[in-house]
Structure formats: structure tokens, C-alpha cells
Amino acid sequence: MYDDDGAITEDIIGTGQSQHVLGFAGPICIDSVTTRFTRGRAVLNGLFTDGLPNPGDPLPNKFKEVFTHEFGHLIGLDHSQINVDVLLGNTSPDNLFGLPLMFPRLVGILSRVDQGFPALAPDDEAWISFLYPSATFSSEFGQISGEVLFSDPIRTPVQGANVIARQENDPLTPTVDESRRFAVSVVSGYRFTGNPGQSVTGTNPGSDFGSRDATLIGTYEIPTRGGSDTNPVLYTVEVESINPLFTEGSSVGPLADAAGEQFPLPGPPEFYNDAGESDSDDPAAFNLVPVTVNAMTSGIDIILNGTPTRFDIFESARLWLREPAPPWVRREIPFDSTVPG
């Protein structure tokens, strides 16, 4: 739907939101047997396409990206957090090249095409290819999988951490940082529902989204471009907190809607460190992960530093449960550097 004057956006998102929200989309009907989307909606706010953009408003090609972003939600894509330091002003060409089209916030007024980049970032290409694989998918992509774990004695799985696979930077191309350009992300436990519900009172049936298989908590899989057995593509794998602003319409991962907030890591961002992985390893130390096409590189588990001691075996996180709001994309707003994340 093309919202010519912003009235639809006001009615659905809220009063005054037509001045901030460029568009929103998502599924509205799901087949209970196949769990596939059967109906969805995408609404684009026409207030930003009058041909005379105000300072900070997107130019025509940028607004086309908003359409593409919302259609991404329509076919099942979540928001992605990669190169989040763009919100702190790090808008280098490498950072912008790797910035997903499915990033939760609109950054700048120039489109990827206007900047000479491909229309989709590597993260967008990887996940669309994963969800809707072509005949050549297995000859171009491999996967990295593992778990994110607390360092408590029973290695409790971590739900809601952002995991990023970054291609190894090539020292022979000093003007290009491949690690910032060619990156793919996922949220740990992304396939597990953010709201499993409960059957005791019957008042909380849970969410229609996600599995209730508890073995999926804390797990991740990342589709990445691969190489041959003799010449694999090498990646670092890192884990970080999701920005605390990325909730509700700017949500990333399953917790942003169901819990209403993002989970901060107990320690600093850190890399996968192979045999050195522990609760007190150097967070900047890393081992490269080889990826070959049509193969899964598994067991890439990351143990978080700084896990507090459990109080007892019954200790659990507080959950504030509510149904998801529709995902949308906002204009860039000043970032509060005092907020952690």
C-alpha cells in the first residue's frame, strides 16, 4: 500500500509517527500447519516522496531502498545488525558497503546504488539465498554453526546475542577492508520463539513465530560464501550485544518484541578463539574459520566472558511478554553515545 499522506502510518503506528517512519511491513496470516506466510502487508509512507526532500529526507533511489527493505520483511527477513558503529559516525565506504539493506535505521540520504555499491549487501544476499535457494546455492555457499554459551558451570545457552561472520581482511588490498564489507550476521537462538507461552492458565498461548524446541536456544547458523577444499574462504566469528535501541519496530532478533528489550552481554564483544575459548580468554584473540561450499563448519561455540555466578538452579531472566509490533524502518536520529551497546 502506498500511503499518500501518511494517514495509514498514523493510524497503525501511532500519532505523529508519519514524520519518522518511512514504511513498515510483515506477515499478517500464517498457515498453522506449514507455518508459511499466506498473507502480508507493506505500507510505504508517501510523505517522503514529494520530489522536494527536506534536509535529511531520502532521495528517490533511497526511498526505493525503503520499498525493498519492507518487501524483505514481507518475505521473511528480520532486521540485521552489522557495522552498527555507523550510528556513531563511522560512515567509511567499507562500513557502508557492508551495511545491510535490512539494517533497522535509515543511514544517510544516498542509496547503495548512488554510492556505486550493489543494490544488496552481502548479508541481504546470503539470507535471501538461504531462504529461497536457487539451483546454484550449494555451489556458492557454505554455513557456519555453533552455540553462544554463558561461562557458568553448566554452560547455559545464550539467547539474543548478535553473531557476525566477517571475511578475513586481505592485506594485499590495503584500500579495501573485506572484513567490514563482506559480513553476515544472525542472532543466537533466532529459530526459538521469543514467547513460548504457557498452558497453565490458558491466558498466554505464546507467539505464532518461532519453534518451541528448547535445543535451539543459543544456537546459530550463518550462510556464507565458501571456497574449495583446498582454498576455503576464511572468516572471523564474533559476538556482540544488540543495540538497546533496536526494539519494537526497529527489532533485531526474537527478544526485541517478546521481551521488549535487548539482552546485554555480561562482558565485552569477543571473537571465537578455538581451543583458547574460555570464560576469561582475550576477547580480541581469534581463530579463522574455513568455509567450503555445500558444507557446514560446525562446533564454532563461543563462551562469553564475565558471566555472573548463578544464585541457584532456579534462577532465570525476567520476561515481559507481549505480541510483536510490525517491523518498520525509521529515519536516522541522533544516537545517544551514553547508552551502552
C-alpha positions as CSV (number, residue, x, y, z in Angstrom):
1,M,0.0,0.0,0.0
2,Y,1.2,3.5,-0.9
3,D,0.3,5.8,2.0
4,D,0.0,9.1,0.0
5,D,-0.4,11.4,3.0
6,G,0.9,9.4,6.0
7,A,-2.6,8.8,7.3
8,I,-2.3,5.0,7.3
9,T,1.0,5.2,9.1
10,E,-0.6,7.4,11.7
11,D,-3.5,5.0,12.2
12,I,-1.4,1.9,12.6
13,I,1.9,3.0,14.1
14,G,0.7,6.0,16.1
15,T,0.0,9.7,16.1
16,G,3.0,11.7,14.9
17,Q,4.8,8.6,13.6
18,S,4.3,9.6,9.9
19,Q,7.1,12.1,10.4
20,H,9.6,9.4,11.4
21,V,8.5,6.0,10.0
22,L,9.2,5.6,6.3
23,G,7.5,2.3,5.9
24,F,6.5,-0.9,7.7
25,A,5.7,-4.5,6.6
26,G,5.3,-8.0,7.8
27,P,3.2,-11.2,7.7
28,I,-0.4,-11.0,9.0
29,C,-1.6,-14.5,8.3
30,I,0.4,-17.7,8.9
31,D,-0.7,-21.3,8.0
32,S,-0.8,-23.2,11.3
33,V,0.3,-26.5,9.6
34,T,3.1,-25.4,7.2
35,T,4.0,-22.3,9.3
36,R,4.4,-20.4,6.0
37,F,3.2,-16.8,5.4
38,T,0.0,-16.8,3.5
39,R,-0.7,-13.0,3.6
40,G,1.2,-9.9,4.4
41,R,1.3,-6.2,4.1
42,A,3.7,-3.5,3.2
43,V,2.9,0.2,3.7
44,L,5.2,3.0,2.3
45,N,4.9,6.5,3.7
46,G,4.4,8.9,0.7
47,L,5.2,11.9,2.8
48,F,8.9,11.3,1.9
49,T,8.4,11.2,-1.9
50,D,7.1,14.7,-2.8
51,G,10.0,15.3,-5.1
52,L,11.4,18.0,-2.8
53,P,13.0,16.2,0.1
54,N,13.7,18.2,3.2
55,P,17.3,18.1,4.6
56,G,17.8,14.5,5.8
57,D,14.9,13.1,3.8
58,P,15.8,10.2,1.5
59,L,16.4,10.9,-2.2
60,P,14.3,8.9,-4.8
61,N,16.7,6.0,-5.0
62,K,17.0,5.8,-1.2
63,F,13.2,5.6,-0.9
64,K,13.3,2.7,-3.4
65,E,15.6,1.0,-0.9
66,V,12.9,1.5,1.7
67,F,10.5,-0.3,-0.6
68,T,13.0,-3.1,-0.9
69,H,13.6,-3.2,2.8
70,E,9.9,-3.6,3.6
71,F,9.5,-6.2,0.9
72,G,12.3,-8.0,2.7
73,H,10.2,-8.2,5.8
74,L,7.3,-9.3,3.6
75,I,9.2,-12.4,2.5
76,G,10.5,-13.3,6.0
77,L,13.7,-11.3,6.6
78,D,14.4,-9.8,10.0
79,H,16.5,-6.7,10.6
80,S,20.3,-7.3,10.7
81,Q,22.9,-5.6,12.8
82,I,26.3,-5.3,11.1
83,N,28.7,-2.3,11.3
84,V,26.5,-0.8,13.9
85,D,29.2,1.9,14.6
86,V,27.7,3.8,11.6
87,L,25.3,5.2,14.2
88,L,28.4,6.7,15.9
89,G,29.5,8.4,12.7
90,N,31.8,5.8,11.2
91,T,30.4,6.0,7.7
92,S,33.5,4.9,5.8
93,P,32.9,3.3,2.4
94,D,33.8,-0.1,3.8
95,N,31.3,0.3,6.6
96,L,28.5,1.5,4.2
97,F,29.3,-1.3,1.7
98,G,28.7,-4.0,4.3
99,L,25.7,-2.2,5.9
100,P,22.7,-4.5,5.3
101,L,19.7,-3.1,3.4
102,M,17.8,-4.8,6.4
103,F,19.6,-2.5,8.9
104,P,16.9,-1.2,11.4
105,R,17.7,2.5,10.8
106,L,18.0,4.6,7.6
107,V,21.5,5.9,7.4
108,G,22.2,8.9,5.1
109,I,20.2,10.1,2.1
110,L,22.2,8.3,-0.6
111,S,21.2,4.8,-1.8
112,R,23.7,2.0,-2.2
113,V,23.4,2.4,-6.0
114,D,24.0,6.1,-5.7
115,Q,27.3,5.3,-3.9
116,G,28.4,2.8,-6.6
117,F,27.6,-0.3,-4.4
118,P,25.5,-3.3,-5.4
119,A,21.8,-2.9,-4.6
120,L,22.0,-5.6,-1.8
121,A,24.7,-6.0,0.8
122,P,26.4,-9.5,1.3
123,D,24.2,-10.1,4.4
124,D,21.0,-9.5,2.4
125,E,22.2,-11.7,-0.5
126,A,23.1,-14.5,1.9
127,W,19.8,-14.7,3.8
128,I,17.6,-14.3,0.7
129,S,19.6,-17.1,-0.9
130,F,19.3,-19.2,2.2
131,L,15.5,-18.8,2.5
132,Y,14.9,-19.1,-1.3
133,P,17.8,-21.2,-2.6
134,S,18.4,-21.4,-6.3
135,A,20.0,-24.3,-8.1
136,T,23.4,-22.8,-7.6
137,F,23.1,-22.1,-3.9
138,S,25.1,-25.2,-2.8
139,S,27.9,-24.4,-5.2
140,E,28.3,-20.9,-3.9
141,F,27.5,-21.0,-0.2
142,G,28.6,-23.0,2.9
143,Q,27.5,-22.5,6.5
144,I,29.0,-21.8,9.9
145,S,27.1,-23.1,13.0
146,G,27.6,-23.2,16.8
147,E,26.3,-22.0,20.1
148,V,26.8,-19.0,22.3
149,L,27.2,-20.0,25.9
150,F,27.5,-18.5,29.3
151,S,30.5,-19.5,31.3
152,D,28.6,-20.9,34.2
153,P,29.3,-24.5,35.2
154,I,26.5,-26.0,33.1
155,R,27.2,-23.7,30.1
156,T,23.7,-22.2,29.8
157,P,22.9,-21.2,26.2
158,V,22.6,-17.5,25.4
159,Q,19.5,-16.2,23.7
160,G,19.7,-12.9,21.9
161,A,23.4,-12.3,21.2
162,N,24.4,-10.9,17.7
163,V,26.8,-13.2,15.9
164,I,28.8,-11.9,12.9
165,A,30.9,-13.9,10.4
166,R,33.4,-11.5,8.7
167,Q,35.6,-12.4,5.8
168,E,39.3,-12.3,6.6
169,N,40.8,-8.9,5.5
170,D,43.2,-9.3,2.6
171,P,46.5,-7.5,3.3
172,L,47.1,-7.3,-0.5
173,T,44.1,-4.9,-0.9
174,P,45.1,-2.1,1.6
175,T,42.4,0.3,0.3
176,V,39.6,-2.1,1.0
177,D,38.7,-3.8,4.3
178,E,37.0,-7.0,3.4
179,S,36.1,-7.7,7.0
180,R,33.8,-4.7,7.0
181,R,32.4,-5.2,3.5
182,F,31.7,-9.0,3.5
183,A,29.9,-9.9,6.7
184,V,26.8,-11.9,7.5
185,S,25.0,-11.9,10.9
186,V,22.4,-13.8,12.9
187,V,21.0,-13.7,16.4
188,S,21.7,-16.6,18.7
189,G,18.6,-18.7,19.2
190,Y,16.9,-17.0,16.2
191,R,14.8,-20.0,15.5
192,F,13.5,-20.3,19.0
193,T,10.3,-18.3,19.8
194,G,10.7,-15.2,21.8
195,N,7.4,-16.1,23.6
196,P,6.8,-19.8,24.1
197,G,3.6,-19.2,26.1
198,Q,2.3,-21.5,28.8
199,S,-0.7,-23.8,29.2
200,V,-1.4,-23.5,33.0
201,T,-3.9,-20.6,32.9
202,G,-4.5,-20.6,29.1
203,T,-4.1,-16.8,29.0
204,N,-0.8,-16.8,27.3
205,P,-0.8,-19.0,24.2
206,G,2.6,-17.7,23.1
207,S,3.7,-16.3,19.8
208,D,3.0,-17.7,16.3
209,F,6.6,-17.1,15.4
210,G,9.4,-19.5,16.1
211,S,10.0,-23.0,17.3
212,R,9.4,-24.3,20.9
213,D,12.2,-26.8,20.6
214,A,14.4,-25.8,23.6
215,T,17.5,-27.3,22.0
216,L,17.5,-24.4,19.6
217,I,18.1,-21.8,22.4
218,G,21.5,-20.2,21.9
219,T,22.3,-21.9,18.6
220,Y,23.1,-20.1,15.3
221,E,23.7,-20.9,11.6
222,I,25.2,-18.4,9.2
223,P,25.2,-18.8,5.4
224,T,28.4,-17.5,3.9
225,R,30.1,-17.7,0.6
226,G,32.6,-20.6,0.5
227,G,35.6,-21.8,-1.4
228,S,37.0,-25.2,-2.3
229,D,38.5,-27.8,0.0
230,T,42.0,-26.6,-0.9
231,N,41.1,-23.0,-0.9
232,P,38.3,-22.2,1.6
233,V,37.1,-18.7,2.4
234,L,38.3,-17.7,5.9
235,Y,36.1,-15.9,8.4
236,T,36.3,-14.5,11.9
237,V,33.2,-15.1,14.1
238,E,32.4,-12.5,16.7
239,V,29.6,-12.0,19.2
240,E,28.3,-8.7,20.4
241,S,25.3,-7.1,22.2
242,I,22.4,-6.0,20.0
243,N,22.0,-2.2,20.3
244,P,19.4,-1.4,23.0
245,L,17.6,0.9,20.6
246,F,16.8,-2.0,18.3
247,T,13.4,-3.0,19.8
248,E,9.8,-2.9,18.7
249,G,9.6,-1.5,15.1
250,S,13.4,-1.5,14.9
251,S,13.7,-5.0,16.4
252,V,16.6,-7.4,15.8
253,G,16.1,-11.0,16.9
254,P,13.4,-12.8,18.9
255,L,13.8,-11.0,22.2
256,A,13.2,-7.4,21.0
257,D,9.4,-7.9,20.6
258,A,8.6,-10.6,23.1
259,A,10.8,-9.4,26.0
260,G,10.5,-5.8,24.9
261,E,14.3,-5.2,25.3
262,Q,17.6,-6.5,24.2
263,F,19.9,-8.6,26.3
264,P,23.3,-7.0,27.0
265,L,26.3,-9.3,27.1
266,P,27.8,-9.8,30.6
267,G,31.3,-8.9,29.2
268,P,32.8,-7.2,26.1
269,P,32.3,-8.2,22.5
270,E,34.6,-11.1,21.6
271,F,35.8,-13.4,18.9
272,Y,35.7,-17.2,18.5
273,N,39.0,-18.4,19.8
274,D,39.0,-22.2,19.1
275,A,40.9,-24.2,21.8
276,G,41.5,-21.0,23.7
277,E,37.8,-20.3,24.1
278,S,37.0,-19.9,27.8
279,D,35.4,-17.6,30.3
280,S,38.5,-15.4,30.6
281,D,40.2,-15.5,27.2
282,D,41.4,-12.4,25.4
283,P,38.2,-11.1,23.7
284,A,40.3,-9.7,20.8
285,A,42.1,-13.1,20.1
286,F,40.6,-15.1,17.2
287,N,41.0,-18.2,15.1
288,L,39.9,-18.1,11.4
289,V,37.1,-20.4,10.4
290,P,37.3,-22.0,7.0
291,V,34.2,-22.3,4.9
292,T,33.8,-24.6,1.8
293,V,30.8,-24.7,-0.5
294,N,28.0,-27.2,0.2
295,A,29.4,-27.9,3.7
296,M,28.6,-27.0,7.3
297,T,31.5,-25.8,9.5
298,S,30.1,-26.7,12.9
299,G,31.1,-26.5,16.5
300,I,32.0,-22.8,16.4
301,D,31.0,-22.2,20.0
302,I,31.7,-19.0,21.9
303,I,31.9,-18.9,25.7
304,L,31.1,-15.4,27.0
305,N,33.4,-13.6,29.4
306,G,32.1,-12.1,32.6
307,T,29.2,-14.4,33.4
308,P,27.9,-13.7,36.9
309,T,27.6,-16.6,39.3
310,R,24.2,-18.3,39.3
311,F,22.2,-17.7,42.5
312,D,20.6,-21.2,42.3
313,I,19.4,-23.7,39.7
314,F,16.0,-21.9,39.5
315,E,17.4,-18.5,38.5
316,S,16.0,-17.2,35.2
317,A,15.7,-14.0,33.4
318,R,12.7,-11.7,33.7
319,L,10.4,-11.8,30.7
320,W,7.9,-9.1,29.9
321,L,5.9,-10.8,27.2
322,R,3.8,-9.1,24.5
323,E,2.9,-9.6,20.9
324,P,5.3,-8.3,18.3
325,A,4.8,-4.9,16.7
326,P,5.2,-4.7,12.9
327,P,8.8,-4.1,11.8
328,W,9.5,-0.8,10.2
329,V,12.3,1.4,9.2
330,R,13.0,4.8,10.7
331,R,14.8,7.8,9.6
332,E,18.2,8.2,11.2
333,I,18.1,10.0,14.5
334,P,20.9,11.4,16.7
335,F,22.5,8.5,18.6
336,D,22.9,8.8,22.3
337,S,26.5,7.7,22.9
338,T,25.8,7.4,26.7
339,V,23.6,4.4,26.1
340,P,25.6,1.2,26.3
341,G,25.7,-1.1,23.3
